[in-house]
Amino acid sequence: YQKGILVMSDRGLISYPQVVAHKMRQYGYETMSESQFFSFLVVNNLARKAIPNELGNNEYIKKAGDKYSLIY
C-alpha cells in the first residue's frame, strides 16, 4: 500500500507512528480496540483499508491482544 502524510515541519513529527500517536493524544485517546483504532485511522485520513503493520508495536503505540495503546 502507499501512504503519504503532510505535516508542518515545526511539529517535529518524523514518522508515521509518531503522527498517529500525536493525533490520538490530540483527541484524548489512550487505548482503543482494534475496530475503534481502524475507524479512528480512517476518519482522520491516516489509513484506508487496513491497520498498517508498523502501528502494531513501535516506540509510540503498542498492540496487546486486540487493543492499541499509547506509550508515554
C-alpha positions as CSV (number, residue, x, y, z in Angstrom):
1,Y,0.0,0.0,0.0
2,Q,1.0,3.6,-0.4
3,K,0.8,6.3,2.1
4,G,1.7,10.0,2.3
5,I,1.0,12.5,5.0
6,L,2.0,16.1,5.0
7,V,2.7,17.8,8.4
8,M,4.1,21.1,9.3
9,S,7.8,20.8,9.9
10,D,7.6,22.8,13.2
11,R,5.6,19.9,14.8
12,G,8.7,17.7,14.9
13,L,6.8,14.7,13.6
14,I,9.1,12.5,11.5
15,S,7.5,9.0,11.4
16,Y,4.0,7.6,10.7
17,P,3.5,6.1,14.1
18,Q,4.5,9.4,15.7
19,V,1.9,11.2,13.6
20,V,-0.8,8.7,14.7
21,A,0.2,8.9,18.3
22,H,0.1,12.7,18.1
23,K,-3.5,12.6,16.7
24,M,-4.5,10.1,19.4
25,R,-3.2,12.5,22.1
26,Q,-4.9,15.4,20.4
27,Y,-8.3,13.8,20.7
28,G,-7.7,12.3,24.1
29,Y,-7.5,8.6,23.2
30,E,-5.1,6.4,25.2
31,T,-6.4,2.9,24.4
32,M,-8.7,1.7,21.6
33,S,-10.0,-1.7,20.4
34,E,-8.8,-2.8,17.0
35,S,-12.1,-1.8,15.4
36,Q,-12.1,1.6,17.1
37,F,-8.5,2.2,16.1
38,F,-9.2,1.3,12.5
39,S,-12.2,3.7,12.5
40,F,-10.0,6.4,14.1
41,L,-7.4,6.0,11.3
42,V,-10.0,6.1,8.5
43,V,-11.9,9.1,9.9
44,N,-8.6,11.0,10.3
45,N,-7.3,10.1,6.8
46,L,-4.4,8.1,8.3
47,A,-5.3,4.7,6.7
48,R,-7.8,3.4,4.2
49,K,-8.3,-0.4,4.1
50,A,-6.3,-1.9,7.0
51,I,-4.3,-1.0,10.0
52,P,-0.7,-0.7,8.8
53,N,1.8,-3.3,10.3
54,E,4.1,-0.6,11.6
55,L,1.4,0.6,14.0
56,G,1.4,-2.8,15.8
57,N,4.4,-2.2,18.0
58,N,6.8,0.8,17.9
59,E,8.1,3.4,20.2
60,Y,4.8,5.4,20.3
61,I,2.0,2.8,20.0
62,K,1.8,-0.8,21.3
63,K,-0.6,-3.5,20.4
64,A,-1.6,-6.0,23.2
65,G,-4.3,-8.5,22.1
66,D,-6.8,-6.5,20.2
67,K,-6.0,-3.2,22.0
68,Y,-3.9,-0.4,20.7
69,S,-2.4,1.9,23.4
70,L,-0.2,5.0,23.5
71,I,3.2,4.6,25.1
72,Y,4.1,7.6,27.2
